[in-house]
Amino acid sequence: MAEEKKVSSSKKGMAIKPAYAAAVVIALVIIVGAAYALTSSAPKVVAGDNVSVYYKGSFTNGTVFNDNFGTSQPLTFIAGSNQLIPGFSNAVIGMSLNQTKNITLPVNEAYGPINPSLVISVPISVFGNNTKNLTVGGYVTSTSGSTGIIDAINASNVIVNFNPPLAGKALVFEIKVVKIQKA
């Protein structure tokens, strides 16, 4: 009799296991199906869409140079356009609403390499009586309206760099898409 109980008990255990397995399989199918439905139906950014994003920009050493996450004004632009640096504008393509992405842009996808021809030596006499206001790191504006940063000052010349301030640097961005307006 004792042997019969073991067999009977063992058969009951075997009957329950397939039911649990079937329930787990059904639950997984529902979860995977729901996840697929949510991700496949969510609109994704395509080139030409008007996109609004929050972003944090930093250098590869972690120093933040710009951040609009704490503001009420997201950055709005046309994805894939030349309104912004290419790597940033193209990085949002394929992103979904409320998706956050971290990217590192090499120099050529950011502001490009430093152009030596945009670093010029200007005779200090060009600045007239304003030489007291000249400081290394200060800004000057050319007669054509270009803004440059003073790299150096000596007795006879001022070295002005008209490259974009972020030229020659790899940039790291955290980007969150907060609005997609289809083209």
C-alpha positions in Angstrom: 0.0 0.0 0.0 2.8 2.4 0.8 4.1 1.9 -2.7 0.8 2.8 -4.2 0.7 6.1 -2.4 4.1 7.0 -3.7 3.1 6.3 -7.3 -0.2 8.1 -6.9 1.5 11.1 -5.3 4.1 11.1 -8.0 1.4 11.1 -10.8 -0.3 14.1 -9.2 2.9 16.1 -9.2 3.5 15.3 -12.9 -0.1 16.4 -13.8 0.4 19.8 -12.1 3.8 20.6 -13.8 2.5 20.8 -17.4 -0.3 23.1 -16.2 2.3 25.5 -14.6 4.4 25.3 -17.7 1.5 26.1 -19.9 0.6 29.1 -17.7 4.1 30.4 -17.8 4.3 30.0 -21.6 1.0 31.9 -22.0 2.1 34.7 -19.7 5.4 35.0 -21.6 3.5 35.2 -24.9 1.2 37.9 -23.5 4.2 39.9 -22.1 6.3 39.6 -25.3 3.3 40.4 -27.5 2.4 43.5 -25.4 6.0 44.7 -25.5 6.1 44.3 -29.2 2.8 46.1 -29.7 4.0 49.0 -27.6 7.4 49.4 -29.3 6.2 48.7 -32.8 3.3 51.1 -32.6 5.2 53.9 -31.0 6.1 56.6 -33.5 9.8 56.8 -34.3 11.7 59.9 -35.5 12.4 59.9 -39.3 14.5 62.5 -41.2 12.4 65.6 -41.7 10.3 65.3 -38.5 10.1 68.3 -36.3 11.6 67.0 -33.0 11.8 68.5 -29.5 14.5 67.2 -27.1 16.1 67.7 -23.8 19.8 67.2 -23.8 23.0 67.3 -21.7 26.2 67.9 -23.5 29.6 67.2 -22.0 33.2 66.5 -22.9 34.7 63.0 -22.7 36.1 63.9 -19.3 32.6 64.5 -17.9 32.6 68.3 -17.8 29.2 69.5 -18.8 29.1 72.4 -21.3 25.4 72.7 -21.8 22.2 71.2 -20.3 18.6 72.0 -20.9 17.0 69.2 -18.8 16.0 71.5 -16.0 14.4 74.0 -18.3 10.9 74.3 -19.6 12.2 74.9 -23.2 13.3 71.8 -25.1 15.5 72.2 -28.2 13.4 71.9 -31.3 14.8 71.2 -34.8 14.2 69.2 -37.9 15.8 65.7 -37.6 18.5 65.0 -40.1 18.8 68.6 -41.2 21.8 70.9 -41.1 20.2 73.1 -38.3 22.5 71.4 -35.8 25.8 69.5 -35.8 25.3 66.4 -37.9 25.9 63.8 -35.3 23.3 65.3 -33.0 20.7 65.9 -35.7 21.1 62.3 -37.0 21.2 60.7 -33.5 17.5 61.2 -32.9 16.5 59.3 -36.1 14.9 56.0 -35.0 14.2 57.2 -31.5 10.7 56.9 -29.9 8.8 59.4 -27.9 10.2 59.7 -24.3 13.2 57.5 -25.3 16.6 58.6 -23.8 19.9 57.9 -25.6 23.5 58.5 -24.8 25.9 59.1 -27.7 29.5 60.1 -28.2 30.2 62.2 -31.3 33.7 62.1 -32.8 35.1 65.4 -33.8 34.0 65.1 -37.5 30.3 64.5 -36.4 30.4 67.5 -34.0 32.0 70.8 -34.8 34.8 69.4 -36.9 38.6 69.7 -36.5 40.3 73.0 -35.7 40.9 75.0 -38.9 44.3 76.7 -38.5 43.4 79.3 -41.1 40.8 80.6 -38.6 43.4 81.4 -36.0 44.8 84.8 -37.0 47.2 87.3 -35.7 45.8 90.8 -35.6 48.0 93.8 -35.0 47.2 95.2 -31.5 46.8 98.7 -33.1 43.6 97.5 -34.8 41.9 97.6 -31.4 42.8 101.3 -30.8 42.1 102.6 -27.3 40.3 99.4 -26.4 43.5 97.3 -25.6 42.8 97.6 -21.9 39.7 95.5 -22.4 41.5 92.7 -24.2 41.9 89.5 -22.1 42.9 86.0 -23.0 39.7 84.0 -23.3 37.7 87.2 -24.1 35.6 87.6 -27.2 36.1 90.0 -30.1 33.9 90.6 -33.1 35.4 91.1 -36.6 34.2 93.8 -39.0 32.2 91.0 -40.8 30.4 90.0 -37.6 32.3 86.8 -36.8 33.0 86.2 -33.1 36.5 85.0 -32.0 38.1 84.1 -28.8 41.4 85.7 -27.8 44.0 83.0 -27.5 47.1 85.2 -26.7 48.1 88.8 -26.4 51.6 90.2 -26.8 53.1 93.7 -27.2 52.3 93.9 -31.0 49.6 91.3 -31.8 46.4 89.6 -30.6 45.9 86.0 -31.6 42.2 85.4 -32.3 40.6 82.0 -32.8 37.5 82.2 -35.0 36.9 78.4 -34.9 33.7 77.3 -33.1 34.5 77.0 -29.4 33.8 73.3 -29.4 35.8 72.6 -32.6 38.4 69.8 -32.3 36.6 68.1 -29.4 34.6 64.8 -29.2 31.3 65.5 -27.5 29.0 63.3 -25.3 25.3 63.8 -25.3 22.3 62.5 -23.3 19.2 63.1 -25.5 15.6 62.6 -24.5 12.9 62.9 -27.2 9.9 64.8 -25.8 7.9 65.6 -28.9 7.7 64.3 -32.5 5.8 66.2 -35.1 5.7 64.1 -38.3 6.8 65.8 -41.5 
